[in-house]
Amino acid sequence: MPGPKKPGWRGPKKFLFRRPKFCKFCEEKIPFIDYKDVKLLQGYVPERGKILPRRISGTCATHQRELQQAIKRARNIALLPFTTD
């Protein structure tokens, strides 16, 4: 039996199906992440310019560190923007 009816109570929560996340770099056996590969890096930087975290992008810790370093290097030589206007 459900709990007491409170204002805003909508019933039991439903669980959504989530796909298991995997590291794209481990799957495709990419040896290293190149900072000059702008197409690859743009997939991990949304419009606002922030680097996507591991829990959203699905990369492993090792490749997330390499990815972060590559994005920062690409920003410093103006291949990627820091932010949008």
Secondary structure, DSSP 8 states (H G I E B T S, - for coil): ------TT---S-----------HHHHTT-S---TT-HHHHHTTS-TT-----HHHH---HHHHHHHHHHHHHHHHTTSS-SS--
